[in-house]
Amino acid sequence: MTHAALVTANFEELFGFYTKIIGLTPFVGSPENSFAVLRGTVGTGDLTLYRYRPGLELGLHHTGI
């Protein structure tokens, strides 16, 4: 798996968890945006977080292999 994307109603909380606790680095976006791409030490976009909005289902959005 190369990356995963999640849709969350707790965008700021998940952004903080993945950056402060897990240690991913923001590559694109911030807690104020509608989405953010976070990366680890190897890739350029390991995890994408989408802020929930009508039309997007909560949970796993997609993965890349």
PDB file of N, CA, C and O in Angstrom:
ATOM      1  N   MET A   1       0.846  -1.170   0.000  1.00  0.00           N
ATOM      2  CA  MET A   1       0.000   0.000   0.000  1.00  0.00           C
ATOM      3  C   MET A   1       0.897   1.240   0.000  1.00  0.00           C
ATOM      4  O   MET A   1       1.856   1.311   0.768  1.00  0.00           O
ATOM      5  N   THR A   2       0.596   2.194  -0.837  1.00  0.00           N
ATOM      6  CA  THR A   2       1.399   3.417  -0.920  1.00  0.00           C
ATOM      7  C   THR A   2       0.797   4.586  -0.177  1.00  0.00           C
ATOM      8  O   THR A   2       1.521   5.450   0.317  1.00  0.00           O
ATOM      9  N   HIS A   3      -0.529   4.624  -0.091  1.00  0.00           N
ATOM     10  CA  HIS A   3      -1.179   5.712   0.630  1.00  0.00           C
ATOM     11  C   HIS A   3      -2.617   5.340   0.980  1.00  0.00           C
ATOM     12  O   HIS A   3      -3.178   4.377   0.457  1.00  0.00           O
ATOM     13  N   ALA A   4      -3.189   6.130   1.875  1.00  0.00           N
ATOM     14  CA  ALA A   4      -4.592   5.958   2.261  1.00  0.00           C
ATOM     15  C   ALA A   4      -5.227   7.328   2.385  1.00  0.00           C
ATOM     16  O   ALA A   4      -4.542   8.318   2.641  1.00  0.00           O
ATOM     17  N   ALA A   5      -6.533   7.384   2.205  1.00  0.00           N
ATOM     18  CA  ALA A   5      -7.272   8.634   2.351  1.00  0.00           C
ATOM     19  C   ALA A   5      -8.488   8.378   3.233  1.00  0.00           C
ATOM     20  O   ALA A   5      -9.211   7.398   3.052  1.00  0.00           O
ATOM     21  N   LEU A   6      -8.700   9.282   4.193  1.00  0.00           N
ATOM     22  CA  LEU A   6      -9.798   9.166   5.143  1.00  0.00           C
ATOM     23  C   LEU A   6     -10.672  10.408   5.100  1.00  0.00           C
ATOM     24  O   LEU A   6     -10.175  11.520   4.919  1.00  0.00           O
ATOM     25  N   VAL A   7     -11.969  10.217   5.265  1.00  0.00           N
ATOM     26  CA  VAL A   7     -12.911  11.324   5.419  1.00  0.00           C
ATOM     27  C   VAL A   7     -13.308  11.356   6.885  1.00  0.00           C
ATOM     28  O   VAL A   7     -13.742  10.343   7.434  1.00  0.00           O
ATOM     29  N   THR A   8     -13.163  12.516   7.527  1.00  0.00           N
ATOM     30  CA  THR A   8     -13.410  12.602   8.960  1.00  0.00           C
ATOM     31  C   THR A   8     -14.236  13.829   9.337  1.00  0.00           C
ATOM     32  O   THR A   8     -14.096  14.900   8.746  1.00  0.00           O
ATOM     33  N   ALA A   9     -15.089  13.648  10.324  1.00  0.00           N
ATOM     34  CA  ALA A   9     -15.847  14.772  10.885  1.00  0.00           C
ATOM     35  C   ALA A   9     -15.014  15.485  11.947  1.00  0.00           C
ATOM     36  O   ALA A   9     -15.354  16.594  12.360  1.00  0.00           O
ATOM     37  N   ASN A  10     -13.922  14.853  12.392  1.00  0.00           N
ATOM     38  CA  ASN A  10     -13.019  15.429  13.405  1.00  0.00           C
ATOM     39  C   ASN A  10     -11.683  15.788  12.756  1.00  0.00           C
ATOM     40  O   ASN A  10     -10.630  15.320  13.190  1.00  0.00           O
ATOM     41  N   PHE A  11     -11.730  16.604  11.735  1.00  0.00           N
ATOM     42  CA  PHE A  11     -10.557  16.895  10.922  1.00  0.00           C
ATOM     43  C   PHE A  11      -9.388  17.434  11.749  1.00  0.00           C
ATOM     44  O   PHE A  11      -8.272  16.924  11.649  1.00  0.00           O
ATOM     45  N   GLU A  12      -9.638  18.455  12.560  1.00  0.00           N
ATOM     46  CA  GLU A  12      -8.550  19.064  13.336  1.00  0.00           C
ATOM     47  C   GLU A  12      -7.947  18.069  14.323  1.00  0.00           C
ATOM     48  O   GLU A  12      -6.731  18.028  14.511  1.00  0.00           O
ATOM     49  N   GLU A  13      -8.810  17.266  14.953  1.00  0.00           N
ATOM     50  CA  GLU A  13      -8.342  16.278  15.925  1.00  0.00           C
ATOM     51  C   GLU A  13      -7.473  15.212  15.250  1.00  0.00           C
ATOM     52  O   GLU A  13      -6.411  14.863  15.765  1.00  0.00           O
ATOM     53  N   LEU A  14      -7.920  14.695  14.102  1.00  0.00           N
ATOM     54  CA  LEU A  14      -7.135  13.689  13.390  1.00  0.00           C
ATOM     55  C   LEU A  14      -5.842  14.291  12.837  1.00  0.00           C
ATOM     56  O   LEU A  14      -4.797  13.640  12.858  1.00  0.00           O
ATOM     57  N   PHE A  15      -5.907  15.522  12.345  1.00  0.00           N
ATOM     58  CA  PHE A  15      -4.705  16.200  11.853  1.00  0.00           C
ATOM     59  C   PHE A  15      -3.674  16.282  12.988  1.00  0.00           C
ATOM     60  O   PHE A  15      -2.500  15.970  12.789  1.00  0.00           O
ATOM     61  N   GLY A  16      -4.119  16.699  14.166  1.00  0.00           N
ATOM     62  CA  GLY A  16      -3.226  16.789  15.318  1.00  0.00           C
ATOM     63  C   GLY A  16      -2.673  15.434  15.727  1.00  0.00           C
ATOM     64  O   GLY A  16      -1.492  15.325  16.057  1.00  0.00           O
ATOM     65  N   PHE A  17      -3.505  14.400  15.710  1.00  0.00           N
ATOM     66  CA  PHE A  17      -3.061  13.062  16.077  1.00  0.00           C
ATOM     67  C   PHE A  17      -1.965  12.583  15.135  1.00  0.00           C
ATOM     68  O   PHE A  17      -0.915  12.125  15.584  1.00  0.00           O
ATOM     69  N   TYR A  18      -2.204  12.685  13.837  1.00  0.00           N
ATOM     70  CA  TYR A  18      -1.236  12.166  12.879  1.00  0.00           C
ATOM     71  C   TYR A  18       0.042  13.010  12.788  1.00  0.00           C
ATOM     72  O   TYR A  18       1.098  12.490  12.426  1.00  0.00           O
ATOM     73  N   THR A  19      -0.042  14.290  13.108  1.00  0.00           N
ATOM     74  CA  THR A  19       1.169  15.113  13.057  1.00  0.00           C
ATOM     75  C   THR A  19       1.912  15.141  14.392  1.00  0.00           C
ATOM     76  O   THR A  19       3.139  15.038  14.412  1.00  0.00           O
ATOM     77  N   LYS A  20       1.193  15.279  15.504  1.00  0.00           N
ATOM     78  CA  LYS A  20       1.859  15.412  16.806  1.00  0.00           C
ATOM     79  C   LYS A  20       2.196  14.076  17.456  1.00  0.00           C
ATOM     80  O   LYS A  20       3.250  13.943  18.077  1.00  0.00           O
ATOM     81  N   ILE A  21       1.322  13.091  17.324  1.00  0.00           N
ATOM     82  CA  ILE A  21       1.534  11.798  17.976  1.00  0.00           C
ATOM     83  C   ILE A  21       2.263  10.822  17.038  1.00  0.00           C
ATOM     84  O   ILE A  21       3.263  10.222  17.431  1.00  0.00           O
ATOM     85  N   ILE A  22       1.782  10.663  15.835  1.00  0.00           N
ATOM     86  CA  ILE A  22       2.368   9.716  14.891  1.00  0.00           C
ATOM     87  C   ILE A  22       3.635  10.278  14.254  1.00  0.00           C
ATOM     88  O   ILE A  22       4.559   9.522  13.954  1.00  0.00           O
ATOM     89  N   GLY A  23       3.693  11.596  14.043  1.00  0.00           N
ATOM     90  CA  GLY A  23       4.899  12.217  13.510  1.00  0.00           C
ATOM     91  C   GLY A  23       4.911  12.480  12.017  1.00  0.00           C
ATOM     92  O   GLY A  23       5.969  12.744  11.444  1.00  0.00           O
ATOM     93  N   LEU A  24       3.731  12.411  11.366  1.00  0.00           N
ATOM     94  CA  LEU A  24       3.683  12.748   9.945  1.00  0.00           C
ATOM     95  C   LEU A  24       3.828  14.259   9.773  1.00  0.00           C
ATOM     96  O   LEU A  24       3.510  15.032  10.677  1.00  0.00           O
ATOM     97  N   THR A  25       4.307  14.662   8.614  1.00  0.00           N
ATOM     98  CA  THR A  25       4.555  16.062   8.314  1.00  0.00           C
ATOM     99  C   THR A  25       3.548  16.564   7.279  1.00  0.00           C
ATOM    100  O   THR A  25       3.326  15.888   6.274  1.00  0.00           O
ATOM    101  N   PRO A  26       2.935  17.728   7.494  1.00  0.00           N
ATOM    102  CA  PRO A  26       2.042  18.280   6.464  1.00  0.00           C
ATOM    103  C   PRO A  26       2.817  18.559   5.178  1.00  0.00           C
ATOM    104  O   PRO A  26       3.856  19.219   5.199  1.00  0.00           O
ATOM    105  N   PHE A  27       2.308  18.058   4.073  1.00  0.00           N
ATOM    106  CA  PHE A  27       2.900  18.260   2.749  1.00  0.00           C
ATOM    107  C   PHE A  27       2.072  19.289   1.977  1.00  0.00           C
ATOM    108  O   PHE A  27       2.612  20.175   1.315  1.00  0.00           O
ATOM    109  N   VAL A  28       0.755  19.150   2.078  1.00  0.00           N
ATOM    110  CA  VAL A  28      -0.198  20.082   1.466  1.00  0.00           C
ATOM    111  C   VAL A  28      -1.339  20.267   2.458  1.00  0.00           C
ATOM    112  O   VAL A  28      -1.815  19.293   3.041  1.00  0.00           O
ATOM    113  N   GLY A  29      -1.775  21.484   2.654  1.00  0.00           N
ATOM    114  CA  GLY A  29      -2.917  21.751   3.519  1.00  0.00           C
ATOM    115  C   GLY A  29      -2.525  21.990   4.968  1.00  0.00           C
ATOM    116  O   GLY A  29      -1.356  21.921   5.346  1.00  0.00           O
ATOM    117  N   SER A  30      -3.549  22.274   5.764  1.00  0.00           N
ATOM    118  CA  SER A  30      -3.372  22.577   7.182  1.00  0.00           C
ATOM    119  C   SER A  30      -4.697  22.274   7.879  1.00  0.00           C
ATOM    120  O   SER A  30      -5.665  21.904   7.215  1.00  0.00           O
ATOM    121  N   PRO A  31      -4.761  22.424   9.216  1.00  0.00           N
ATOM    122  CA  PRO A  31      -6.025  22.161   9.914  1.00  0.00           C
ATOM    123  C   PRO A  31      -7.178  23.063   9.466  1.00  0.00           C
ATOM    124  O   PRO A  31      -8.341  22.739   9.707  1.00  0.00           O
ATOM    125  N   GLU A  32      -6.873  24.180   8.824  1.00  0.00           N
ATOM    126  CA  GLU A  32      -7.924  25.095   8.378  1.00  0.00           C
ATOM    127  C   GLU A  32      -8.473  24.753   6.994  1.00  0.00           C
ATOM    128  O   GLU A  32      -9.504  25.296   6.597  1.00  0.00           O
ATOM    129  N   ASN A  33      -7.815  23.875   6.258  1.00  0.00           N
ATOM    130  CA  ASN A  33      -8.216  23.541   4.892  1.00  0.00           C
ATOM    131  C   ASN A  33      -9.269  22.436   4.867  1.00  0.00           C
ATOM    132  O   ASN A  33      -9.596  21.853   5.901  1.00  0.00           O
ATOM    133  N   SER A  34      -9.793  22.154   3.677  1.00  0.00           N
ATOM    134  CA  SER A  34     -10.778  21.086   3.523  1.00  0.00           C
ATOM    135  C   SER A  34     -10.119  19.724   3.364  1.00  0.00           C
ATOM    136  O   SER A  34     -10.784  18.694   3.470  1.00  0.00           O
ATOM    137  N   PHE A  35      -8.810  19.715   3.108  1.00  0.00           N
ATOM    138  CA  PHE A  35      -8.071  18.462   3.047  1.00  0.00           C
ATOM    139  C   PHE A  35      -6.611  18.738   3.388  1.00  0.00           C
ATOM    140  O   PHE A  35      -6.152  19.880   3.363  1.00  0.00           O
ATOM    141  N   ALA A  36      -5.900  17.672   3.706  1.00  0.00           N
ATOM    142  CA  ALA A  36      -4.468  17.778   3.982  1.00  0.00           C
ATOM    143  C   ALA A  36      -3.789  16.489   3.547  1.00  0.00           C
ATOM    144  O   ALA A  36      -4.323  15.396   3.739  1.00  0.00           O
ATOM    145  N   VAL A  37      -2.611  16.629   2.961  1.00  0.00           N
ATOM    146  CA  VAL A  37      -1.781  15.486   2.599  1.00  0.00           C
ATOM    147  C   VAL A  37      -0.621  15.465   3.585  1.00  0.00           C
ATOM    148  O   VAL A  37       0.115  16.444   3.718  1.00  0.00           O
ATOM    149  N   LEU A  38      -0.467  14.348   4.268  1.00  0.00           N
ATOM    150  CA  LEU A  38       0.583  14.197   5.267  1.00  0.00           C
ATOM    151  C   LEU A  38       1.570  13.144   4.781  1.00  0.00           C
ATOM    152  O   LEU A  38       1.188  12.180   4.118  1.00  0.00           O
ATOM    153  N   ARG A  39       2.831  13.335   5.112  1.00  0.00           N
ATOM    154  CA  ARG A  39       3.823  12.364   4.667  1.00  0.00           C
ATOM    155  C   ARG A  39       4.717  11.940   5.822  1.00  0.00           C
ATOM    156  O   ARG A  39       4.882  12.645   6.818  1.00  0.00           O
ATOM    157  N   GLY A  40       5.284  10.757   5.642  1.00  0.00           N
ATOM    158  CA  GLY A  40       6.236  10.222   6.605  1.00  0.00           C
ATOM    159  C   GLY A  40       7.643  10.501   6.137  1.00  0.00           C
ATOM    160  O   GLY A  40       7.918  11.553   5.560  1.00  0.00           O
ATOM    161  N   THR A  41       8.527   9.570   6.382  1.00  0.00           N
ATOM    162  CA  THR A  41       9.937   9.772   6.016  1.00  0.00           C
ATOM    163  C   THR A  41      10.285   9.207   4.655  1.00  0.00           C
ATOM    164  O   THR A  41      11.389   9.449   4.166  1.00  0.00           O
ATOM    165  N   VAL A  42       9.386   8.461   4.019  1.00  0.00           N
ATOM    166  CA  VAL A  42       9.711   7.815   2.754  1.00  0.00           C
ATOM    167  C   VAL A  42       8.951   8.414   1.573  1.00  0.00           C
ATOM    168  O   VAL A  42       9.548   8.696   0.534  1.00  0.00           O
ATOM    169  N   GLY A  43       7.648   8.608   1.722  1.00  0.00           N
ATOM    170  CA  GLY A  43       6.822   9.025   0.600  1.00  0.00           C
ATOM    171  C   GLY A  43       6.567  10.515   0.545  1.00  0.00           C
ATOM    172  O   GLY A  43       7.092  11.292   1.343  1.00  0.00           O
ATOM    173  N   THR A  44       5.738  10.893  -0.427  1.00  0.00           N
ATOM    174  CA  THR A  44       5.363  12.303  -0.570  1.00  0.00           C
ATOM    175  C   THR A  44       3.890  12.525  -0.284  1.00  0.00           C
ATOM    176  O   THR A  44       3.415  13.657  -0.369  1.00  0.00           O
ATOM    177  N   GLY A  45       3.173  11.504   0.044  1.00  0.00           N
ATOM    178  CA  GLY A  45       1.758  11.646   0.367  1.00  0.00           C
ATOM    179  C   GLY A  45       1.215  10.362   0.933  1.00  0.00           C
ATOM    180  O   GLY A  45       0.444   9.666   0.272  1.00  0.00           O
ATOM    181  N   ASP A  46       1.605  10.036   2.147  1.00  0.00           N
ATOM    182  CA  ASP A  46       1.244   8.756   2.741  1.00  0.00           C
ATOM    183  C   ASP A  46      -0.194   8.702   3.228  1.00  0.00           C
ATOM    184  O   ASP A  46      -0.826   7.646   3.183  1.00  0.00           O
ATOM    185  N   LEU A  47      -0.719   9.833   3.693  1.00  0.00           N
ATOM    186  CA  LEU A  47      -2.073   9.872   4.230  1.00  0.00           C
ATOM    187  C   LEU A  47      -2.737  11.183   3.825  1.00  0.00           C
ATOM    188  O   LEU A  47      -2.173  12.263   4.005  1.00  0.00           O
ATOM    189  N   THR A  48      -3.940  11.072   3.275  1.00  0.00           N
ATOM    190  CA  THR A  48      -4.729  12.254   2.951  1.00  0.00           C
ATOM    191  C   THR A  48      -5.954  12.263   3.853  1.00  0.00           C
ATOM    192  O   THR A  48      -6.653  11.259   3.984  1.00  0.00           O
ATOM    193  N   LEU A  49      -6.202  13.408   4.471  1.00  0.00           N
ATOM    194  CA  LEU A  49      -7.387  13.590   5.299  1.00  0.00           C
ATOM    195  C   LEU A  49      -8.324  14.551   4.575  1.00  0.00           C
ATOM    196  O   LEU A  49      -7.904  15.613   4.115  1.00  0.00           O
ATOM    197  N   TYR A  50      -9.586  14.172   4.479  1.00  0.00           N
ATOM    198  CA  TYR A  50     -10.612  15.038   3.903  1.00  0.00           C
ATOM    199  C   TYR A  50     -11.574  15.440   5.000  1.00  0.00           C
ATOM    200  O   TYR A  50     -12.022  14.597   5.776  1.00  0.00           O
ATOM    201  N   ARG A  51     -11.892  16.712   5.070  1.00  0.00           N
ATOM    202  CA  ARG A  51     -12.914  17.197   6.002  1.00  0.00           C
ATOM    203  C   ARG A  51     -14.269  16.727   5.477  1.00  0.00           C
ATOM    204  O   ARG A  51     -14.562  16.868   4.290  1.00  0.00           O
ATOM    205  N   TYR A  52     -15.093  16.170   6.363  1.00  0.00           N
ATOM    206  CA  TYR A  52     -16.417  15.699   5.949  1.00  0.00           C
ATOM    207  C   TYR A  52     -17.246  16.852   5.390  1.00  0.00           C
ATOM    208  O   TYR A  52     -17.230  17.971   5.902  1.00  0.00           O
ATOM    209  N   ARG A  53     -17.963  16.537   4.330  1.00  0.00           N
ATOM    210  CA  ARG A  53     -18.947  17.450   3.749  1.00  0.00           C
ATOM    211  C   ARG A  53     -20.000  16.581   3.072  1.00  0.00           C
ATOM    212  O   ARG A  53     -19.718  15.425   2.757  1.00  0.00           O
ATOM    213  N   PRO A  54     -21.188  17.093   2.839  1.00  0.00           N
ATOM    214  CA  PRO A  54     -22.214  16.301   2.157  1.00  0.00           C
ATOM    215  C   PRO A  54     -21.681  15.778   0.825  1.00  0.00           C
ATOM    216  O   PRO A  54     -21.036  16.506   0.072  1.00  0.00           O
ATOM    217  N   GLY A  55     -21.955  14.529   0.553  1.00  0.00           N
ATOM    218  CA  GLY A  55     -21.470  13.895  -0.670  1.00  0.00           C
ATOM    219  C   GLY A  55     -20.270  12.991  -0.429  1.00  0.00           C
ATOM    220  O   GLY A  55     -19.946  12.153  -1.270  1.00  0.00           O
ATOM    221  N   LEU A  56     -19.612  13.151   0.706  1.00  0.00           N
ATOM    222  CA  LEU A  56     -18.497  12.268   1.076  1.00  0.00           C
ATOM    223  C   LEU A  56     -18.935  11.398   2.242  1.00  0.00           C
ATOM    224  O   LEU A  56     -19.499  11.896   3.216  1.00  0.00           O
ATOM    225  N   GLU A  57     -18.679  10.106   2.148  1.00  0.00           N
ATOM    226  CA  GLU A  57     -19.001   9.219   3.254  1.00  0.00           C
ATOM    227  C   GLU A  57     -17.851   9.214   4.252  1.00  0.00           C
ATOM    228  O   GLU A  57     -16.683   9.235   3.863  1.00  0.00           O
ATOM    229  N   LEU A  58     -18.182   9.186   5.531  1.00  0.00           N
ATOM    230  CA  LEU A  58     -17.168   9.119   6.577  1.00  0.00           C
ATOM    231  C   LEU A  58     -16.423   7.794   6.504  1.00  0.00           C
ATOM    232  O   LEU A  58     -17.004   6.766   6.155  1.00  0.00           O
ATOM    233  N   GLY A  59     -15.146   7.821   6.832  1.00  0.00           N
ATOM    234  CA  GLY A  59     -14.344   6.597   6.881  1.00  0.00           C
ATOM    235  C   GLY A  59     -13.303   6.552   5.779  1.00  0.00           C
ATOM    236  O   GLY A  59     -12.839   7.579   5.285  1.00  0.00           O
ATOM    237  N   LEU A  60     -12.954   5.341   5.414  1.00  0.00           N
ATOM    238  CA  LEU A  60     -11.935   5.138   4.388  1.00  0.00           C
ATOM    239  C   LEU A  60     -12.451   5.616   3.037  1.00  0.00           C
ATOM    240  O   LEU A  60     -13.498   5.161   2.577  1.00  0.00           O
ATOM    241  N   HIS A  61     -11.732   6.521   2.405  1.00  0.00           N
ATOM    242  CA  HIS A  61     -12.102   7.048   1.091  1.00  0.00           C
ATOM    243  C   HIS A  61     -11.478   6.195  -0.012  1.00  0.00           C
ATOM    244  O   HIS A  61     -12.170   5.756  -0.930  1.00  0.00           O
ATOM    245  N   HIS A  62     -10.164   5.962   0.082  1.00  0.00           N
ATOM    246  CA  HIS A  62      -9.483   5.088  -0.879  1.00  0.00           C
ATOM    247  C   HIS A  62      -8.082   4.742  -0.393  1.00  0.00           C
ATOM    248  O   HIS A  62      -7.562   5.356   0.538  1.00  0.00           O
ATOM    249  N   THR A  63      -7.493   3.764  -1.032  1.00  0.00           N
ATOM    250  CA  THR A  63      -6.091   3.412  -0.793  1.00  0.00           C
ATOM    251  C   THR A  63      -5.404   3.275  -2.143  1.00  0.00           C
ATOM    252  O   THR A  63      -6.056   3.066  -3.166  1.00  0.00           O
ATOM    253  N   GLY A  64      -4.098   3.392  -2.135  1.00  0.00           N
ATOM    254  CA  GLY A  64      -3.311   3.195  -3.356  1.00  0.00           C
ATOM    255  C   GLY A  64      -2.345   2.045  -3.145  1.00  0.00           C
ATOM    256  O   GLY A  64      -1.765   1.886  -2.071  1.00  0.00           O
ATOM    257  N   ILE A  65      -2.184   1.248  -4.188  1.00  0.00           N
ATOM    258  CA  ILE A  65      -1.303   0.088  -4.100  1.00  0.00           C
ATOM    259  C   ILE A  65      -0.184   0.213  -5.115  1.00  0.00           C
ATOM    260  O   ILE A  65       0.671  -0.668  -5.203  1.00  0.00           O
TER     261      ILE A  65
END
